[in-house]
Amino acid sequence: MREYSVRPNKDVTAWMVKIEDVAPETSFDQKDEAIAHAEEMAKDHSPSRLHIYNNKMEVEETRNFE
């Protein structure tokens, strides 16, 4: 199962989409934009899992795509 994540950068000035917790795939100014992009990628490569982090780097939500 492929793992995706949306997490803030160090200064919480941008939101990054990561695949398998490696280097960022893309970066967005808005969290909602990053989530939408990550969802599309996760759906296209299902089965997959998306972890969404808050600005404190805590997992806020996990979504599974079968």
C-alpha positions as CSV (number, residue, x, y, z in Angstrom):
1,M,0.0,0.0,0.0
2,R,1.4,3.4,-1.0
3,E,1.6,6.1,1.7
4,Y,1.0,9.8,1.0
5,S,1.1,12.7,3.5
6,V,0.3,16.4,3.7
7,R,2.4,18.2,6.2
8,P,3.6,21.7,6.8
9,N,7.1,22.9,6.2
10,K,9.3,23.8,9.1
11,D,8.0,27.4,9.3
12,V,4.4,26.4,8.5
13,T,4.4,28.8,5.5
14,A,3.6,26.0,3.0
15,W,2.0,22.6,2.8
16,M,3.9,19.7,1.2
17,V,2.6,16.5,-0.4
18,K,5.0,13.6,0.2
19,I,5.0,10.1,-1.2
20,E,6.3,7.4,1.1
21,D,7.7,10.1,3.4
22,V,10.5,10.9,1.0
23,A,11.3,14.3,-0.4
24,P,8.3,16.5,-1.1
25,E,6.5,15.8,-4.4
26,T,4.9,19.3,-4.5
27,S,4.3,22.3,-2.2
28,F,1.2,24.5,-1.8
29,D,0.4,27.8,-0.1
30,Q,-2.9,26.4,1.2
31,K,-3.5,23.2,3.2
32,D,-6.8,22.5,1.3
33,E,-5.0,22.7,-2.1
34,A,-2.4,20.2,-0.9
35,I,-5.1,17.8,0.5
36,A,-7.0,17.9,-2.8
37,H,-3.8,17.2,-4.8
38,A,-2.8,14.3,-2.5
39,E,-6.3,12.8,-2.6
40,E,-6.2,12.7,-6.4
41,M,-2.8,11.0,-6.3
42,A,-3.9,8.5,-3.7
43,K,-7.1,7.7,-5.6
44,D,-5.1,7.2,-8.8
45,H,-2.7,4.8,-7.1
46,S,-5.1,2.8,-4.8
47,P,-4.9,1.0,-2.6
48,S,-3.2,3.8,-0.7
49,R,-3.4,5.8,2.5
50,L,-3.2,9.6,3.1
51,H,-2.0,11.0,6.4
52,I,-3.0,14.7,7.0
53,Y,-0.9,16.5,9.6
54,N,-1.8,19.7,11.5
55,N,0.6,22.6,12.0
56,K,2.1,20.9,15.1
57,M,3.1,17.9,13.0
58,E,0.6,15.6,14.6
59,V,-1.6,13.3,12.4
60,E,-4.9,15.0,12.2
61,E,-6.6,12.5,9.9
62,T,-5.9,9.3,7.9
63,R,-7.9,8.5,4.8
64,N,-7.8,5.1,3.0
65,F,-8.4,4.6,-0.7
66,E,-9.2,1.1,-1.8
